[in-house]
Amino acid sequence: MVLLFCPLAAACLLPPLLLLGLTGVPLWLGYDLWAVSACLYGLRPVQLALARMLWPVRRPAPAEQHRLDLVWSRVLGRADVSEQRFRIWVVDLADVNAHCVGRDLICVTTGALAELGDRELAGVLAHELGHHLRMHTSAAAFLVWVLLPLQAVALVGSGLALPVAALARRISGYEFAPGPKHRALLTLSRLETLLRGFFAAPGMLAFAVKNAASRRAEYQVDAYAVDLGFGAELLSALRWFEACAPAPRLSAENAPLSPAKPDNLQPLVPGPRRARHAAVRVPRPTHPPLERRMARIAARIAARAVVPGLFEAECGPPSGEGAYSRTLLP
């Protein structure tokens, strides 16, 4: 998709670069700077700086590192991946979440470490590893950079529409014949919508395609986790997210506006919990519905006839002080 949208982004960059060329800056230099700035994201310091701008990320504490090493080593062992290739850092957030950054960084929240069992954590980490191995995160980051010119074009459209909106507000304050006033306001409203829509259309189309690819990527890495032998663990984690999802909002007739929480799935620990991993019950543009993901994972597990308890066979049951045994697995 990066290659697909590069020509469109280059076309959007052409007008400002032509204006810049009037000052003596060659056209090729502007495009080279744009390409080099996008490639900077592949550097570890840049990735870490961006992560720190977005989240309170830090290195794991000794106890956190010990637990992560035990779980992560099993995931990497099955994937036959070097332990030096990727890094896991911790985000100080109560939300239960895990996500990838750049080409080698995985972030896990303190809420996930506190609430997920070792098996569920292994399933989530296997899912995130799949994103990295398929370069989903890196490609998505480059694509966002490629699409910046399209977003800039949308801002131009918004800027051109502002005077039209201001004129409509001024006309609405004048008192004159209702018929001509209505027609003038309708014309200005349509002109404003046309300006915004025309300039925003390329970016909207590009992000729609990007989000569709992101949803497909979620299915791919779910399948990867199953093939790696962590399907039951990932499914248990998704069931935990489902159990801890916010209660459905009610309409005026007390009818649920979103699917109700299943009676047989309850939070593992009493009290309010927020599951803000990608597996939320309400579908997001970049992620498919949770129920559909769970159904596909369960079907793939059944097709592969995965042996339950494989994690315990390798790691042994949780024991000792600070053990994490809360799980929705049977």
C-alpha positions in Angstrom: 0.0 0.0 0.0 2.9 2.3 0.5 3.9 1.9 -3.1 0.3 2.2 -4.1 -0.3 5.6 -2.5 3.2 7.0 -3.1 2.2 8.4 -6.6 -0.9 10.1 -5.1 1.1 11.6 -2.3 3.8 12.8 -4.7 1.1 14.5 -6.8 -0.3 16.2 -3.6 3.3 17.4 -2.8 3.9 18.8 -6.3 2.1 22.2 -5.9 4.0 23.3 -2.8 7.3 22.0 -4.1 6.8 23.9 -7.4 6.3 27.1 -5.3 9.4 26.2 -3.3 11.2 25.8 -6.6 10.7 29.5 -7.3 13.2 30.1 -4.6 15.8 28.0 -6.3 15.2 24.7 -4.5 15.2 21.8 -7.1 12.1 19.6 -7.3 14.1 16.4 -6.7 15.6 17.7 -3.5 12.1 18.3 -2.0 11.1 14.7 -2.8 14.4 13.3 -1.5 13.9 15.2 1.8 10.4 13.8 2.1 11.6 10.2 1.5 14.5 10.5 3.9 12.3 11.9 6.6 10.0 8.9 6.3 12.9 6.5 6.5 14.1 8.1 9.8 11.2 6.2 11.5 13.2 3.0 11.1 15.8 4.2 13.6 15.4 3.0 17.1 15.9 6.4 18.8 13.2 7.9 16.7 10.8 5.1 17.4 11.4 5.4 21.1 11.1 9.2 21.1 7.7 8.9 19.4 6.6 6.2 21.8 7.5 8.4 24.8 5.6 11.3 23.2 2.4 9.2 23.0 2.6 7.0 26.2 4.3 7.0 29.6 6.6 4.2 28.4 9.6 3.0 30.5 11.9 0.0 31.0 10.3 -2.9 33.0 11.1 -3.0 36.7 13.1 -6.1 37.8 10.0 -8.0 38.9 8.2 -7.1 35.6 11.2 -8.0 33.6 11.5 -11.4 35.3 7.9 -12.3 34.5 8.1 -10.9 30.9 11.3 -12.8 30.2 9.7 -16.1 31.3 6.6 -15.6 29.1 8.4 -14.0 26.2 11.1 -16.6 26.0 8.5 -19.3 25.4 6.8 -17.3 22.7 10.1 -16.6 20.9 11.2 -20.2 21.4 8.2 -21.5 19.5 8.7 -18.8 16.8 12.4 -19.6 16.6 13.2 -15.9 16.9 16.2 -14.4 18.7 15.6 -12.8 22.0 17.8 -9.9 21.0 15.6 -8.9 18.0 12.7 -7.3 19.9 12.3 -5.2 23.0 9.4 -5.1 25.5 8.8 -2.0 27.5 6.0 -1.1 30.0 3.5 1.7 29.8 2.2 3.0 33.1 -1.5 2.8 32.3 -4.3 1.0 34.2 -5.9 0.1 30.8 -5.3 -3.5 29.7 -3.5 -3.0 26.5 -0.5 -4.1 24.4 0.7 -2.7 21.1 3.6 -2.6 18.7 5.8 0.4 18.0 8.2 0.7 15.0 10.0 -2.4 13.9 11.1 -4.0 17.2 9.3 -2.5 20.2 6.3 -4.0 22.0 4.6 -2.0 24.8 2.6 -3.7 27.5 0.6 -1.7 30.1 0.9 -2.2 33.8 -2.9 -3.0 33.7 -2.2 -5.9 31.4 0.6 -7.2 33.7 -1.7 -6.9 36.7 -4.8 -8.4 35.2 -3.8 -11.0 32.7 -2.6 -14.5 33.6 0.7 -15.8 32.2 -1.1 -17.8 29.5 -3.2 -14.9 28.4 -0.2 -12.6 28.3 1.6 -15.2 26.2 -1.3 -15.2 23.7 -1.3 -11.4 23.5 2.5 -11.3 23.0 2.3 -13.9 20.3 -0.3 -11.8 18.5 2.0 -8.7 18.7 5.0 -10.7 17.6 3.0 -11.6 14.5 2.5 -7.9 13.7 6.3 -7.3 13.9 7.3 -10.4 11.9 4.9 -9.4 9.1 6.1 -5.7 9.3 2.5 -4.5 9.8 3.5 -1.8 12.3 6.5 -0.5 10.3 4.5 -0.5 7.0 1.6 1.3 8.7 3.9 3.9 10.2 5.5 4.6 6.7 2.0 4.7 5.2 0.8 7.3 7.7 3.8 9.4 6.7 3.1 8.9 3.0 -0.5 10.0 3.6 0.5 13.3 5.3 0.4 15.2 2.0 -3.1 14.0 1.5 -4.1 15.2 4.9 -2.5 18.6 4.1 -4.6 18.8 1.0 -7.7 18.2 3.2 -6.6 21.1 5.4 -6.4 23.3 2.4 -10.0 22.4 1.6 -11.0 23.3 5.1 -9.2 26.6 4.8 -11.0 27.4 1.6 -14.3 26.5 3.1 -13.9 28.8 6.1 -14.7 32.1 4.3 -17.7 30.4 2.8 -18.9 29.4 6.2 -18.2 32.9 7.6 -20.2 34.5 4.8 -23.1 32.1 5.5 -23.1 33.1 9.2 -23.2 36.8 8.2 -26.0 36.3 5.8 -28.0 34.4 8.4 -27.9 37.5 10.6 -29.4 39.8 8.0 -33.1 40.3 7.7 -34.4 40.1 4.1 -36.8 38.1 2.0 -37.0 34.5 3.3 -36.9 32.9 -0.2 -33.6 34.5 -1.5 -32.1 34.2 2.0 -32.8 30.4 2.1 -31.5 29.9 -1.4 -28.3 31.8 -0.6 -27.7 29.9 2.6 -28.4 26.6 0.8 -25.9 27.5 -2.0 -23.2 28.5 0.5 -23.7 25.3 2.5 -23.4 23.1 -0.6 -20.3 25.0 -1.7 -18.7 24.5 1.7 -19.5 20.8 1.7 -18.2 20.5 -1.9 -14.9 22.2 -1.0 -14.3 20.1 2.1 -15.3 16.9 0.4 -13.3 17.5 -2.8 -10.0 18.1 -1.1 -10.6 15.5 1.7 -11.7 12.7 -0.7 -8.1 11.4 -1.5 -7.2 11.1 2.1 -10.6 9.5 3.1 -10.2 6.9 0.3 -6.6 6.2 1.3 -7.4 5.8 5.0 -10.4 3.6 4.2 -8.1 1.3 2.3 -5.6 1.4 5.1 -8.1 0.5 7.7 -9.4 -2.4 5.7 -5.9 -3.7 5.4 -5.5 -3.3 9.2 -8.6 -5.4 9.9 -7.2 -8.1 7.6 -3.9 -7.9 9.4 -5.6 -8.6 12.7 -7.0 -11.9 11.3 -3.6 -12.8 10.0 -1.8 -12.4 13.3 -4.5 -14.1 15.2 -4.0 -17.1 12.9 -0.2 -16.8 13.4 -0.7 -17.0 17.2 -2.8 -20.1 16.7 -0.3 -21.7 14.4 2.4 -20.9 17.0 0.5 -22.9 19.6 -1.0 -19.9 21.6 -4.5 -20.0 20.1 -6.2 -21.1 23.4 -4.2 -18.5 25.3 -5.2 -15.7 22.9 -8.8 -16.8 22.9 -8.8 -16.7 26.7 -7.4 -13.2 26.6 -10.1 -12.0 24.2 -12.8 -13.6 26.4 -11.3 -11.6 29.3 -11.5 -8.4 27.3 -15.1 -9.3 26.4 -16.0 -9.9 30.0 -14.5 -6.6 31.1 -15.9 -4.5 28.3 -18.1 -1.6 29.4 -21.8 -2.4 30.0 -24.0 -1.6 27.0 -25.7 1.8 26.8 -29.5 1.7 26.9 -31.9 3.6 24.6 -35.0 5.5 25.8 -36.9 2.2 25.7 -34.2 0.5 27.8 -33.1 -1.6 24.8 -29.3 -2.2 24.6 -27.6 -0.1 21.9 -24.7 -2.6 21.8 -24.5 -6.4 22.4 -25.0 -7.3 26.1 -22.3 -8.9 28.1 -22.6 -12.7 28.3 -23.9 -14.0 31.6 -21.3 -16.7 31.8 -18.3 -14.3 31.4 -17.6 -12.1 34.3 -14.5 -10.0 35.3 -11.8 -12.1 36.9 -11.4 -9.6 39.7 -14.2 -7.7 41.3 -14.4 -4.0 40.6 -14.3 -1.8 37.5 -11.9 -2.9 34.7 -11.1 -1.2 31.4 -10.0 -3.5 28.6 -8.7 -1.2 26.0 -6.7 -3.6 23.9 -7.5 -3.8 20.2 -10.1 -6.4 21.2 -12.9 -4.1 22.3 -16.5 -5.2 21.8 -17.4 -2.1 19.8 -15.7 -2.5 16.4 -13.1 0.2 15.5 -12.1 1.2 12.0 -8.7 -0.6 12.2 -10.0 -3.8 14.0 -12.7 -6.3 13.2 -15.5 -7.2 15.6 -14.4 -9.1 18.6 -17.0 -11.8 18.2 -15.8 -12.5 14.7 -12.2 -12.7 15.7 -13.0 -15.1 18.5 -15.0 -17.3 16.2 -12.2 -17.5 13.6 -9.6 -18.3 16.3 -11.9 -21.1 17.8 -12.4 -22.6 14.3 -8.7 -22.6 13.6 -7.9 -24.2 17.0 -10.4 -26.9 16.2 -9.0 -27.4 12.8 -5.5 -27.8 14.1 -6.6 -29.9 17.1 -4.3 -28.0 19.4 -3.5 -29.8 22.6 -4.7 -27.9 25.7 -2.3 -27.3 28.5 0.8 -27.0 26.2 1.9 -23.8 28.0 1.9 -25.6 31.4 3.8 -28.6 29.9 6.6 -26.2 29.0 6.5 -23.7 31.9 4.8 -25.6 34.6 1.8 -24.4 36.7 2.1 -20.9 38.3 3.4 -21.3 41.9 5.0 -19.2 44.6 4.5 -15.7 45.7 3.3 -13.3 43.0 2.2 -16.1 40.7 -0.3 -15.2 38.1 -3.0 -17.9 37.7 -6.2 -15.9 36.9 -7.5 -17.3 33.7 -10.7 -18.0 31.7 -9.2 -21.2 30.3 -10.8 -24.4 31.6 
